[in-house]
Amino acid sequence: MNKRNKIIAVLFALLTATSMIAMPAMALF
């Protein structure tokens, strides 16, 4: 896997984790 694909994979993982944390937070607040 080249560097670009690795960066995209990391960004996608961060985006997924952020959305999973943000959705319940928005529901609470």
Rosetta blueprint (number, residue, H / E / L):
1 M L
2 N L
3 K H
4 R H
5 N H
6 K H
7 I H
8 I H
9 A H
10 V H
11 L H
12 F H
13 A H
14 L H
15 L H
16 T H
17 A H
18 T H
19 S H
20 M H
21 I H
22 A H
23 M H
24 P H
25 A H
26 M H
27 A H
28 L H
29 F L
